Amino acid sequence: MTESTQASSEPLIRHTVRDGVAIVTLNRPPQNRLTRPLYAELEAAIRHGVRAGARAMLFRSELADFCLGGDFREWPHLETHSARRERFGYSNGILNAIESLPIPTICEVNGRAYGGGFELALHTDLIIAGESARFRFTEATLGVSPLAGGVQRIAERCGRAAAARLVMLSEEITAAEALSMNIVAKVVTEASLAETAMRHAVQLASGPTRAHAVTKSVLGAWSAGGVRSADEVMIEHVSVLLATDDVQRGVQSAITAIEAGQPRPDVPFHGQ
């Protein structure tokens, strides 16, 4: 097991790369509220993981809650329209970069994921939640709408009516409700949350990451333009994907097994 770590006295984000997984941990007690300095460290952590060759990325918290959203104490200092556009364009650009990563991303949610914390989770591919996790868009209680793409991303996952309900009524939902609404991928016990999230991250990191990148690209095309758009993107990627080393070895392994009348063996993938 190889590991590279960030050295800092009191980082807002801790990050490390282990077993091919970039592990990004929010570290701003007591509530992991999001600030511009935290976003700067988040961006640096993402860049570090990519440069270190991570093949999956896991976002998590070791505090009682995942994240209670933006630190709105910053907002009164944004006195002009251009200052507000710049500030939220900056932070949203980082979240969009997470969503656009060509590697799989997982968000491990414990406790509460409110406001911007909920939106951060929605920018990842898979949300794995502990049984006691709670999700809520709190923005309406401040007189605003979600500022980081939460409205459209929750609508994409569970429909317009559900998005209107969660955002306008600012309802808190349980992990079980989030699972039933297709917001989260899995709900597990608190005791097994960290182990489960890491196990799935390692599984993704050791899998066919070039194929996972294509899956993400096709899903992105579907989100933007529907099935027809996704079909076009899929065809564009097929010839490139079939020429990769992972696919060449995987297909040859399957052919050999079929011709020998043997079960197909597990194939090690290298993301190449």
C-alpha positions in Angstrom: 0.0 0.0 0.0 1.5 3.3 -1.1 0.4 6.6 0.5 1.2 10.3 0.0 -0.1 12.8 2.5 -0.5 16.5 2.8 1.6 18.2 5.6 0.0 21.2 7.2 -0.7 22.3 10.8 -4.5 23.0 10.6 -5.7 22.3 7.1 -9.3 22.9 6.2 -9.0 19.9 3.8 -7.0 16.8 4.5 -6.1 14.6 1.6 -4.2 11.5 0.9 -3.9 8.9 -1.9 -4.2 5.3 -0.9 -4.7 2.2 -3.1 -5.4 4.4 -6.1 -8.1 6.4 -4.3 -7.7 10.1 -3.5 -9.3 10.6 -0.1 -10.5 14.2 0.5 -11.6 14.9 4.0 -13.4 18.1 5.1 -11.8 19.4 8.2 -13.4 22.7 9.4 -14.9 22.2 12.8 -17.5 22.3 14.0 -19.8 22.0 10.9 -17.5 22.0 7.9 -19.1 25.2 6.6 -17.8 26.1 3.2 -15.7 29.2 2.8 -13.5 30.6 0.0 -10.3 29.4 1.7 -11.9 25.9 2.1 -12.7 25.8 -1.6 -9.2 26.8 -2.4 -7.9 23.9 -0.4 -10.5 21.6 -1.9 -9.3 22.6 -5.4 -5.7 21.9 -4.4 -6.7 18.5 -2.9 -8.4 17.6 -6.2 -5.4 18.6 -8.2 -3.1 16.7 -5.9 -5.2 13.5 -6.4 -5.2 13.8 -10.2 -1.5 14.5 -10.4 -0.8 11.6 -8.1 -2.6 9.3 -10.6 -5.6 8.5 -8.5 -8.2 6.4 -10.3 -11.1 7.3 -8.0 -11.9 10.0 -5.5 -13.7 9.8 -2.2 -15.1 12.8 -0.3 -15.8 12.5 3.4 -15.8 14.0 6.8 -14.6 12.8 10.2 -16.8 15.4 12.1 -20.3 14.7 13.4 -21.8 16.1 10.2 -20.6 15.9 6.6 -21.2 19.6 5.9 -23.9 22.1 6.9 -23.4 24.3 3.8 -21.9 27.6 3.0 -20.6 30.0 5.7 -23.0 32.8 5.0 -21.1 35.1 7.2 -19.0 35.8 4.1 -22.0 37.0 2.1 -22.5 40.5 3.5 -18.9 41.4 2.4 -19.9 40.7 -1.2 -21.1 44.2 -1.8 -21.3 44.3 -5.6 -23.0 42.2 -8.3 -19.5 41.5 -9.8 -18.2 40.4 -6.5 -21.0 38.0 -5.9 -20.7 36.6 -9.4 -17.0 36.1 -9.0 -17.3 34.4 -5.6 -20.0 31.9 -6.5 -18.5 31.4 -10.0 -15.3 30.4 -8.3 -16.8 27.9 -5.9 -19.2 26.5 -8.4 -16.4 26.0 -10.9 -14.6 23.8 -8.4 -17.8 21.7 -7.8 -18.2 21.4 -11.6 -14.6 20.3 -11.9 -15.4 17.5 -9.4 -18.4 16.5 -11.5 -16.3 16.6 -14.7 -13.4 14.4 -13.4 -12.8 11.5 -15.7 -12.5 9.2 -12.7 -15.3 7.9 -10.5 -16.2 9.9 -7.4 -17.9 8.9 -4.2 -19.3 11.0 -1.4 -19.5 9.3 2.0 -22.2 11.2 4.0 -22.5 11.0 7.8 -24.7 13.2 9.9 -26.2 16.2 8.1 -25.6 17.3 4.5 -27.3 20.6 4.3 -27.3 23.4 1.7 -23.9 23.5 0.0 -22.9 20.3 1.6 -25.8 18.6 0.0 -24.8 20.2 -3.3 -21.2 19.0 -3.0 -22.5 15.5 -2.6 -24.7 15.9 -5.6 -21.7 16.7 -7.8 -20.3 13.2 -7.2 -21.2 10.0 -9.0 -22.3 7.9 -6.0 -23.5 9.0 -2.6 -23.1 6.4 0.2 -24.9 7.5 3.4 -25.0 6.3 6.9 -28.4 5.3 8.3 -28.6 8.5 10.4 -27.6 10.8 7.6 -30.0 13.7 6.9 -30.3 15.8 3.8 -31.8 19.3 3.5 -31.8 22.4 1.3 -31.8 25.1 3.9 -31.4 28.1 1.5 -35.1 29.1 1.6 -34.8 29.8 5.3 -32.3 32.5 4.3 -34.5 33.8 1.5 -32.3 32.4 -1.3 -32.4 29.5 -3.7 -29.6 26.9 -3.8 -26.4 28.6 -5.1 -24.4 25.6 -6.4 -26.6 23.8 -8.8 -28.7 21.8 -6.3 -32.1 22.6 -7.9 -31.2 21.1 -11.3 -29.2 18.2 -9.9 -31.9 17.1 -7.5 -34.5 17.4 -10.3 -32.3 15.3 -12.5 -32.1 12.5 -9.9 -35.7 12.5 -8.7 -37.9 14.8 -10.8 -39.2 18.3 -10.9 -41.9 17.8 -8.2 -39.5 16.4 -5.7 -37.0 19.2 -6.4 -39.7 21.8 -5.8 -40.7 20.1 -2.6 -37.2 19.7 -1.2 -36.1 23.2 -2.2 -39.2 25.3 -1.6 -40.4 23.6 1.6 -36.8 23.1 2.8 -37.8 19.6 4.1 -35.2 17.4 5.8 -35.2 13.9 4.5 -33.6 10.8 6.0 -31.1 8.6 4.3 -33.8 6.0 3.7 -36.0 8.6 2.0 -33.0 9.8 -0.1 -32.4 6.2 -1.2 -36.0 5.7 -2.2 -35.8 8.9 -4.3 -32.7 7.8 -6.1 -30.6 10.6 -4.5 -28.2 8.3 -2.8 -26.8 5.0 -4.1 -26.6 3.0 -0.8 -27.5 3.3 2.9 -25.4 1.4 5.4 -24.9 1.3 9.1 -22.8 4.0 10.7 -20.3 1.4 11.9 -19.7 0.2 8.3 -20.0 3.5 6.5 -16.3 4.3 6.2 -15.3 0.8 5.3 -18.1 0.4 2.7 -17.3 3.8 1.0 -13.6 3.0 0.9 -14.2 -0.6 -0.4 -16.3 0.7 -3.3 -13.8 3.5 -4.0 -11.0 0.9 -4.2 -13.2 -1.3 -6.4 -13.8 1.6 -8.8 -10.1 2.6 -8.7 -9.0 -1.0 -9.6 -11.7 -1.4 -12.3 -11.8 -0.3 -15.9 -11.5 3.4 -15.3 -11.4 4.3 -19.0 -14.8 2.6 -19.3 -16.0 4.5 -16.2 -15.0 7.7 -17.9 -17.1 6.9 -20.9 -20.0 6.1 -18.7 -19.7 9.5 -17.1 -19.4 11.2 -20.5 -22.5 9.4 -21.8 -24.5 10.3 -18.7 -23.4 13.9 -19.0 -24.6 14.0 -22.6 -27.9 12.4 -21.6 -28.3 15.1 -18.9 -27.6 17.9 -21.4 -29.4 16.6 -24.5 -31.3 13.4 -23.8 -31.0 9.9 -25.2 -30.2 10.9 -28.8 -27.3 13.1 -27.6 -26.1 10.3 -25.4 -26.3 7.8 -28.3 -24.0 10.1 -30.4 -21.5 10.5 -27.6 -21.5 6.8 -26.9 -20.7 5.9 -30.6 -17.9 8.5 -30.6 -16.3 6.8 -27.7 -16.7 3.1 -28.7 -13.9 2.8 -31.2 -11.5 4.5 -28.8 -12.5 2.4 -25.9 -12.3 -0.9 -27.8 -8.6 -0.1 -28.7 -7.5 0.3 -25.0 -5.3 -2.2 -23.3 -7.9 -2.9 -20.6 -10.5 -3.9 -23.2 -8.0 -5.9 -25.4 -6.9 -8.0 -22.4 -10.5 -8.3 -21.0 -11.9 -9.5 -24.3 -9.0 -11.9 -25.0 -9.4 -13.3 -21.5 -13.1 -14.0 -22.1 -12.4 -15.6 -25.5 -9.8 -17.9 -24.0 -12.1 -18.9 -21.2 -15.1 -19.6 -23.6 -12.9 -21.7 -25.9 -11.6 -23.7 -23.0 -15.0 -24.2 -21.5 -13.8 -22.5 -18.3 -15.3 -19.7 -16.1 -14.0 -16.2 -17.0 -11.3 -15.2 -14.6 -11.0 -11.8 -13.0 -9.1 -9.4 -15.1 -6.8 -6.8 -13.6 -7.4 -3.4 -15.1 -4.8 -0.6 -15.3 -6.9 2.3 -16.7 -5.0 2.1 -20.0 
